[in-house]
């Protein structure tokens, strides 16, 4: 929540392109008022950020509207169980990672993934001075990860240690729950390393803060490459909305093509949309005084410049992460589930009950 508010504050300070801002607002308004369009409420996994660029481009370029879709992007007010929101009729589709999709399926939740839209490099981050030069050096260190003290963080690190030829007692790792504030946990020395890292976010952030981060990639050290964002819904909702969801996938694919052809323009569209979506500034004398003070305060000015630099670097690092291929092979999920079982995160019997075909389909992603 704090990070979401910081992003909105930063957005409010960026000068918008007035024409583009009006375009985004008019398209959004038209999409929400036309009775002829099929409504799709898309639940995001986090606050609106560059990972969601294809959705923003498809909205602002009118690709959704041309496909006769009225798409709304819904940020979670707090952590939510998206499949419950879908079953309750408050969402139609939601964003998740392949890791969580497989875990939810094994837990018996009614989930069906149908399109991948982002594939970034994920892994473990640490800072210079931690005496970590290769994965085996992580043995027994304190890990910051969401879901601590659950098994996920140590499972990832232990797999990497063993892939590097190391031997480590799984119980030797320290655990810290810093949520998704990975960079903060490391800079404040609350942990030696952090996992569930997206390279295009946390590593870029740490680099621009001068923290000299190091990084081990999942795919290079024996861990399934699960830092991929996908769309999912419930099986019941999928079958009811399949034609509209196919149109949605094609509109997002069209937006991805635009991003690859015109990355600078795509970044401008995103920035303008964030500004247009930001809540209006607080009225009153105290707010005006605070904004005047911020504009004259050299410390605040340096902070704004640093934040702007991080934002620009994050968008640049994210632009190549949108794949043209929205499908995922069944063998990928077989390997992912096998790793979850091997590391004790999923029971073998439960895994056997959910072959990949029960929670992933390529029927509208090809």
Secondary structure, 3 states (H helix, E strand, C coil): CHHHHHHHHHHHHCCCCHHHHHHHHHHHHHHHHCCCCEEEEEECCCCCCHHHHHHHHHHHCCHHHHCCEEEEEECCCCCCCHHHHHHCCCCCEEEEEHHHHHHHHHCCCCCEEEEEEEECCEEEEEECCCCCCCHHHHCCCEEECCCCCCCHHHHHHHHHHHHCCCCCCHHHCEEECCCCCHHHHHHCCCCCEEEEEEHHHHHHHHHHCCCCEEEEEHHHCCCCCCCEEEEEECHHHHHHHHHHHHHHHHHHHHHHHHHHHCHHHHHHHHHHHHHHHCCCCCCCHHHHHHHHHHHHCHHHHHHHHHHHHHHHHHHHHHHHHCCCCCCCCHHHHHHHHHHHHHCCCCCHHHHHCCCHHHCECCCCCC
